[in-house]
């Protein structure tokens, strides 16, 4: 009998390994992302109808003087964690690391969102306050996210050096993405671009199999909520930006080879250090290509005040630590 002729009744789905390739391949990642997107929209609608503790504590005033909500962050986090928990193709260690990184970073970021005054900014401000005996909410957040990154890295496994690098990727990614949450849609655009590059860069073998399912849920949730952010109806806040950055950090730690992880950690460290002395917004405004990308999908900037009019100038835009122009009353 000719071995090359497929016998009646033998389905291609039965061939060894094929079903696993589907469960962990691009089709499964796309399905996970779509499910997370639907979950993000549903969570945002539910939270908007009944905000925990009332809508006032989640409301901030943006650079136009308009009220926006911070509920985008919790909605994105819930959807991302749910998608990562049930999506196929993830190793148990990676799934656990994603859960710890996302939930921990969101919790500490949310604490800073709701309890922080915004008087201290950046590492320099919070560490300076700590040196004077003042424990700021930002310092608590930095310490908590650092601990979250360490636990996540330990869950991924490896020796002390591997754990140190991976912890830096998770905690550093959480902090860095929050530094981009200064204008509508900016942090989400950075996350979508970074996650796409991560999935595309981890080519072949186990690294790609880890990257695709790890980024699919957070990227799906981010894409679903991008219109709310661009429309200036909602913002990520520290809870959403920290969680999204931490989830991408876990994906990088679980999928990239060591040289790539070291290079990425160096880039994160360099950008974080630069943010203490250089304004990302000023750099973007001076670079035409970056400015075009930054404005893509956004409402036009407020018109400059007309001399002689009594209209007050617009408030300062979003700030890095609280992801809002002003703290809630």
PATORVO-165201 format. One line per field, with one value per residue (C-alpha): x, y, z; residue number from 1; residue in one letter. Coordinates in steps of 0.02 Angstrom, whole numbers. Last residue first. Example, Ala and Ser with C-alpha at 12.3 -4.5 7.8 and 13.67 -1.06 7.14 Angstrom:
% residues 2
u	684  615
v	-53  -225
w	357  390
seq	2  1
type	S  A
This chain:
% residues 329
u	-496  -420  -243  -206  -133  -143  -26  13  201  230  124  -19  -29  -16  -179  -247  -229  -374  -496  -504  -459  -338  -209  -288  -240  -158  -278  -291  -200  -300  -384  -273  -274  -93  -23  119  158  171  277  394  419  441  566  565  396  454  611  511  386  524  588  771  857  772  701  879  902  744  797  968  900  772  905  1025  885  849  1032  1042  882  947  1110  1014  896  720  560  521  608  531  356  384  435  282  175  269  241  55  39  135  36  -133  -112  -9  -152  -211  -317  -500  -614  -469  -522  -350  -371  -546  -496  -345  -453  -472  -292  -227  -335  -274  -94  -108  -185  -69  96  127  45  162  321  331  311  428  561  529  585  566  590  577  593  416  336  448  423  234  245  353  241  82  162  229  59  -26  93  62  -128  -167  -9  103  93  268  349  226  301  471  416  333  470  602  512  489  655  753  678  728  909  922  836  954  1106  1042  1010  854  668  519  440  596  581  401  449  588  478  345  476  533  351  324  479  436  255  301  420  281  163  291  387  463  618  724  817  646  599  758  722  550  606  760  671  539  418  366  214  96  -19  -31  -175  -281  -153  -10  -116  -168  14  47  -103  -74  108  61  -80  18  183  105  -13  120  243  112  76  262  293  143  208  96  24  -161  -249  -342  -236  -155  -326  -390  -234  -246  -433  -416  -266  -348  -506  -406  -309  -456  -542  -433  -573  -568  -640  -599  -488  -403  -241  -335  -436  -445  -588  -566  -603  -758  -836  -885  -793  -780  -851  -1023  -1071  -893  -827  -949  -912  -723  -737  -839  -720  -570  -651  -686  -504  -444  -546  -475  -298  -325  -396  -246  -127  -218  -203  -20  31  13  -151  -124  50  -20  -154  -22  96  50  -71  -250  -306  -256  -399  -380  -551  -496  -308  -195  -91  98  117  64  0
v	3312  3203  3237  3350  3330  3143  2996  3004  2988  3050  3207  3233  3404  3570  3661  3762  3952  4046  4130  4317  4368  4508  4401  4247  4085  3955  3829  3661  3520  3429  3267  3115  2978  3004  3146  3042  2963  3134  3200  3052  3083  3271  3260  3418  3378  3201  3264  3390  3256  3139  3277  3253  3253  3115  3036  2998  2876  2783  2782  2711  2578  2521  2515  2417  2295  2272  2236  2111  2027  2015  1936  1814  1746  1821  1726  1719  1881  1976  1914  1954  2132  2150  2105  2229  2371  2334  2327  2489  2581  2519  2551  2709  2790  2717  2864  2890  3001  3086  3020  2942  2850  2788  2738  2640  2530  2384  2396  2384  2233  2141  2189  2126  1960  1924  1966  1803  1693  1757  1772  1595  1501  1628  1586  1399  1383  1514  1701  1802  1969  1970  1940  2070  2194  2178  2198  2353  2436  2401  2458  2619  2657  2620  2737  2878  2863  3031  3117  3091  2902  2878  2874  2736  2627  2647  2597  2434  2388  2418  2307  2164  2183  2209  2053  1957  2014  1975  1806  1756  1805  1712  1552  1509  1508  1599  1601  1683  1819  1853  1862  1986  2094  2103  2154  2296  2342  2354  2458  2580  2590  2623  2759  2833  2833  2940  2891  3048  3026  3154  3018  2949  3116  3116  2938  2989  3145  3070  2913  3013  3144  3206  3318  3199  3184  2994  2898  2849  2836  2781  2638  2596  2579  2463  2355  2361  2311  2165  2101  2109  2042  1904  1843  1854  1755  1619  1600  1597  1459  1358  1366  1466  1397  1421  1574  1546  1640  1760  1814  1841  1937  2051  2081  2125  2239  2332  2364  2419  2545  2613  2657  2812  2925  3091  3260  3403  3552  3536  3473  3334  3335  3172  3057  2888  2951  3040  2890  2799  2678  2548  2626  2554  2594  2639  2478  2373  2464  2452  2267  2230  2326  2240  2068  2092  2141  1994  1875  1951  1935  1754  1715  1798  1698  1537  1576  1627  1462  1379  1283  1260  1187  1073  1006  967  873  699  694  678  847  787  664  480  413  360  330  470  411  432  260  173  0
w	2316  2177  2127  1982  1809  1812  1790  1976  1960  1784  1779  1660  1581  1676  1691  1547  1555  1634  1515  1550  1374  1340  1254  1171  1259  1147  1073  1158  1066  934  991  981  851  801  907  981  814  731  876  862  676  700  845  953  1033  1072  1159  1260  1311  1367  1481  1523  1694  1795  1637  1581  1725  1676  1495  1538  1654  1526  1390  1502  1545  1359  1321  1465  1407  1229  1287  1401  1270  1263  1304  1490  1540  1394  1435  1618  1574  1462  1611  1721  1596  1588  1777  1805  1671  1732  1918  1892  1798  1635  1581  1537  1433  1346  1175  1154  1319  1283  1106  1173  1285  1163  1103  1282  1322  1167  1205  1384  1327  1179  1264  1357  1224  1088  1190  1259  1094  1016  1144  1136  956  821  820  979  889  820  990  1073  932  950  1138  1123  993  1091  1254  1179  1102  1268  1360  1236  1222  1301  1365  1516  1535  1466  1638  1687  1550  1633  1808  1760  1638  1771  1897  1773  1680  1841  1918  1761  1774  1960  1940  1801  1903  2057  1958  1860  1893  1820  1993  2063  1932  1981  2165  2125  2015  2150  2278  2165  2133  2320  2350  2212  2268  2449  2390  2283  2432  2521  2677  2750  2859  2770  2673  2622  2548  2444  2391  2332  2241  2161  2107  2014  2077  2249  2277  2185  2336  2335  2412  2261  2122  2237  2304  2127  2077  2223  2179  1991  2012  2124  2014  1852  1918  2024  1886  1751  1858  1889  1703  1664  1791  1727  1548  1432  1270  1300  1374  1538  1664  1541  1477  1654  1703  1552  1575  1759  1726  1583  1684  1836  1731  1631  1794  1814  1754  1662  1707  1590  1631  1463  1541  1631  1792  1890  1940  2026  2202  2139  2052  2210  2323  2185  2026  1983  1804  1754  1831  1730  1567  1594  1638  1481  1368  1446  1435  1249  1221  1326  1218  1060  1127  1176  1003  921  1031  983  798  818  894  1064  1043  858  880  1015  897  766  881  820  673  733  667  494  502  460  409  237  220  160  14  38  118  -43  0
seq	329  328  327  326  325  324  323  322  321  320  319  318  317  316  315  314  313  312  311  310  309  308  307  306  305  304  303  302  301  300  299  298  297  296  295  294  293  292  291  290  289  288  287  286  285  284  283  282  281  280  279  278  277  276  275  274  273  272  271  270  269  268  267  266  265  264  263  262  261  260  259  258  257  256  255  254  253  252  251  250  249  248  247  246  245  244  243  242  241  240  239  238  237  236  235  234  233  232  231  230  229  228  227  226  225  224  223  222  221  220  219  218  217  216  215  214  213  212  211  210  209  208  207  206  205  204  203  202  201  200  199  198  197  196  195  194  193  192  191  190  189  188  187  186  185  184  183  182  181  180  179  178  177  176  175  174  173  172  171  170  169  168  167  166  165  164  163  162  161  160  159  158  157  156  155  154  153  152  151  150  149  148  147  146  145  144  143  142  141  140  139  138  137  136  135  134  133  132  131  130  129  128  127  126  125  124  123  122  121  120  119  118  117  116  115  114  113  112  111  110  109  108  107  106  105  104  103  102  101  100  99  98  97  96  95  94  93  92  91  90  89  88  87  86  85  84  83  82  81  80  79  78  77  76  75  74  73  72  71  70  69  68  67  66  65  64  63  62  61  60  59  58  57  56  55  54  53  52  51  50  49  48  47  46  45  44  43  42  41  40  39  38  37  36  35  34  33  32  31  30  29  28  27  26  25  24  23  22  21  20  19  18  17  16  15  14  13  12  11  10  9  8  7  6  5  4  3  2  1
type	X  X  X  X  X  X  X  X  X  X  X  X  X  X  X  X  X  X  X  X  X  X  X  X  X  X  X  X  X  X  X  X  X  X  X  X  X  X  X  X  X  X  X  X  X  X  X  X  X  X  X  X  X  X  X  X  X  X  X  X  X  X  X  X  X  X  X  X  X  X  X  X  X  X  X  X  X  X  X  X  X  X  X  X  X  X  X  X  X  X  X  X  X  X  X  X  X  X  X  X  X  X  X  X  X  X  X  X  X  X  X  X  X  X  X  X  X  X  X  X  X  X  X  X  X  X  X  X  X  X  X  X  X  X  X  X  X  X  X  X  X  X  X  X  X  X  X  X  X  X  X  X  X  X  X  X  X  X  X  X  X  X  X  X  X  X  X  X  X  X  X  X  X  X  X  X  X  X  X  X  X  X  X  X  X  X  X  X  X  X  X  X  X  X  X  X  X  X  X  X  X  X  X  X  X  X  X  X  X  X  X  X  X  X  X  X  X  X  X  X  X  X  X  X  X  X  X  X  X  X  X  X  X  X  X  X  X  X  X  X  X  X  X  X  X  X  X  X  X  X  X  X  X  X  X  X  X  X  X  X  X  X  X  X  X  X  X  X  X  X  X  X  X  X  X  X  X  X  X  X  X  X  X  X  X  X  X  X  X  X  X  X  X  X  X  X  X  X  X  X  X  X  X  X  X  X  X  X  X  X  X  X  X  X  X  X  X  X  X  X  X  X  X  X  X  X  X  X  X
